[in-house]
């Protein structure tokens, strides 16, 4: 009788030790994450490796100020971008506009920096890194950036999108 009890105990112990392994196996088989139906593993890995999206779900823009950027500029509001373009007009020692490339008809874009930029001149190619803002409001910009701009010079920019520049690189080749 004693050997029968030992056998039952051994069988129960073996069954109990298998329970956690079985449970984990069932949980692992029920994974439905992603939309990989009909995709190869390489496709999924490549998709994950290429994902350089910003927190807002938009890839950071780094390129020429042209119709590609201009048409999608609203999706970049609040995001940091890097734009290469020619200076169109110097508005003040701390601000200027950039023009689109010759083959586009995009509107000029205002760039405002919190430091003076004495080397910026019309037709100079620059690379601007900054945050795209939805609408220029002179009092708000002056207060938030700690600068003083000429009211008359900026009245036409009220409500227009602009870039709050963090850096302006003036050593950019003219063809970039």
Secondary structure by P-SEA (a helix, b strand, c coil): caaaaaaaaaaaaaaaaaaaaaaaaaaaaaccccccccccaaaaaaaaaaccccccccccccccccaaaaaaccccccbbbbbbbccccccccccccccccccccccbbbbbbccccccccccbbbbbbbbbbcbbbaaaaaaaaccccccccccccccbbbbbcccccccccccc
